[in-house]
Structures are given as C-alpha cells and as structure tokens.
Amino acid sequence: MEMFSKLFRPKAVADVLFCLDHLDVTPLADTDCYGEIKNRARQAIMSKQETVRKAVTVDGQPPLHVALNLIVNLCGGDLASGNYHTYRGVLGMRGAARRTLFQRAQSMMVERGLIDQEDADEGLSFLVEQIREAG
C-alpha cells in the first residue's frame, strides 16, 4: 500500500517532503529534538496532503517555506504547552532543544528570504511570552 501512496502523491507534497528530508544536512539536524520533530512534521504532511498542496500551489509558498514553517509551528506548540518546562517560565533540556530548533528554523527562513527579520523577531517575542506564561 505504501508504494501506491508514493506513486500517487501530489507533486507539491512530494516537494515538501523532499525539502524536509534535505534539512538533515543543515544545522537544524544538530539539535537533540530534530528527529522527533521531523517525524511529526512528516506525519502532519502526510495526513494533511490537501492543505500542503494548497499552500504550495494556490498560496504560492515554496516547499522549503512550508517545511520550515511546520517545524517552527510544532516547536512553538510544544513550548506553549508547558510540557517542556521545569517550572513556570523555565524550560527543561528538552524544551531548550525545541527553542533552539525554533530559532534555527526561523533564522534559515530569514537567510533564504522566506520571511523578513521583523516577522522572525515578532515570532520569537511571541514564543518568549508563551514560555513565560506556560509551565
């Protein structure tokens, strides 16, 4: 069954998965939580193929932007949940790894011109506020 899903996967979805796989040779892969977040991102892409296809084909987002944005959102959601804190507002080791991955993914998006620095700073400020309130 897996073979048929690969054969009939929309090109946009295949492109995003390709970009996700090629993030393995970037500084993102050096973070402790990268493998876990990457697996969750892959599952999200596969379960929401129509949303991914629409983001690339209709909204015109580059596949790399979709992949990196998904990593940023997964890390941000984890950190906002409070599950990765040692106590209120203080991240544990697993939380710190997610924050590092979040920041590296955002930096890569800025370097590649996918978002501007102002948006990255705003996203980081929002994340810091969520970390402060959660836990």
C-alpha positions as CSV (number, residue, x, y, z in Angstrom):
1,M,0.0,0.0,0.0
2,E,2.9,2.4,0.8
3,M,4.2,2.0,-2.8
4,F,0.9,3.3,-4.2
5,S,0.7,6.3,-1.9
6,K,4.2,7.3,-3.1
7,L,3.2,6.9,-6.7
8,F,0.1,9.0,-6.5
9,R,1.3,11.6,-4.0
10,P,0.7,15.2,-5.3
11,K,3.9,16.8,-6.6
12,A,3.6,19.7,-4.1
13,V,3.5,17.2,-1.2
14,A,6.5,15.3,-2.6
15,D,8.4,18.5,-2.9
16,V,7.7,19.5,0.7
17,L,8.8,16.0,1.9
18,F,11.9,16.3,-0.3
19,C,12.8,19.6,1.4
20,L,12.1,18.2,4.8
21,D,14.5,15.3,4.1
22,H,17.2,17.6,2.9
23,L,17.1,19.6,6.2
24,D,19.1,16.7,7.6
25,V,22.3,18.3,6.3
26,T,21.7,21.7,7.9
27,P,22.4,23.0,11.4
28,L,18.8,22.1,12.3
29,A,19.8,18.4,12.5
30,D,22.3,19.1,15.2
31,T,19.5,19.8,17.8
32,D,18.5,16.9,20.1
33,C,14.8,17.1,19.2
34,Y,15.2,17.3,15.4
35,G,14.4,13.7,14.6
36,E,11.3,13.7,16.7
37,I,10.0,17.0,15.3
38,K,10.9,15.9,11.7
39,N,8.9,12.7,12.2
40,R,5.9,14.6,13.5
41,A,6.2,17.0,10.6
42,R,6.3,14.1,8.1
43,Q,3.1,12.7,9.7
44,A,1.4,16.1,9.5
45,I,2.3,16.5,5.9
46,M,1.0,13.0,5.0
47,S,-2.2,13.4,6.9
48,K,-2.9,16.9,5.6
49,Q,-1.9,16.5,1.9
50,E,-4.6,18.7,0.5
51,T,-3.6,21.6,2.9
52,V,0.0,21.2,1.9
53,R,-0.8,21.0,-1.8
54,K,-3.0,24.2,-1.5
55,A,-0.2,26.0,0.4
56,V,2.3,25.4,-2.4
57,T,0.1,25.6,-5.5
58,V,-2.6,28.1,-4.5
59,D,-0.8,30.3,-1.9
60,G,2.5,30.1,-3.8
61,Q,4.6,29.2,-0.8
62,P,7.9,27.5,-1.6
63,P,8.1,23.9,-0.4
64,L,11.0,24.8,1.9
65,H,8.9,27.5,3.5
66,V,6.1,25.0,4.2
67,A,8.6,22.5,5.7
68,L,10.4,25.1,7.9
69,N,7.1,26.7,8.9
70,L,5.8,23.4,10.1
71,I,8.9,22.8,12.2
72,V,8.5,26.2,13.7
73,N,4.9,25.7,14.5
74,L,5.5,22.2,16.0
75,C,8.2,23.6,18.3
76,G,6.2,26.6,19.2
77,G,3.2,24.5,20.1
78,D,5.3,22.2,22.2
79,L,6.8,25.1,24.1
80,A,3.5,26.8,24.6
81,S,2.0,23.6,26.1
82,G,4.1,23.8,29.2
83,N,5.1,20.2,29.0
84,Y,8.8,21.0,28.4
85,H,9.2,23.3,31.4
86,T,11.0,22.5,34.7
87,Y,8.7,25.1,36.3
88,R,6.7,28.2,35.2
89,G,8.6,30.1,32.6
90,V,11.8,27.9,32.8
91,L,12.5,25.4,30.1
92,G,14.0,22.0,30.8
93,M,16.6,20.4,28.5
94,R,14.0,19.1,26.0
95,G,12.3,22.5,25.9
96,A,15.6,24.3,25.4
97,A,16.3,22.0,22.4
98,R,12.9,22.9,20.9
99,R,13.6,26.6,21.4
100,T,17.0,26.2,19.6
101,L,15.4,24.3,16.8
102,F,12.7,27.0,16.6
103,Q,15.3,29.8,16.4
104,R,17.5,27.9,13.8
105,A,14.5,27.2,11.6
106,Q,13.4,30.9,11.7
107,S,17.0,32.0,11.0
108,M,17.1,29.7,8.0
109,M,13.8,31.2,6.8
110,V,15.2,34.7,7.1
111,E,18.5,33.8,5.3
112,R,16.6,32.3,2.4
113,G,14.3,35.3,2.1
114,L,11.2,33.3,3.1
115,I,10.3,35.7,5.9
116,D,11.8,39.1,6.9
117,Q,13.7,39.7,10.1
118,E,10.8,41.7,11.6
119,D,8.5,38.7,11.3
120,A,11.1,36.5,12.9
121,D,11.6,38.9,15.8
122,E,7.9,39.1,16.3
123,G,7.5,35.3,16.3
124,L,10.4,34.9,18.8
125,S,8.8,37.6,21.1
126,F,5.5,35.8,21.0
127,L,7.3,32.5,21.8
128,V,9.1,34.0,24.8
129,E,5.8,35.4,26.1
130,Q,4.2,31.9,25.7
131,I,7.1,30.3,27.5
132,R,6.9,32.8,30.3
133,E,3.1,32.1,30.8
134,A,3.3,28.3,30.4
135,G,4.6,25.7,32.7
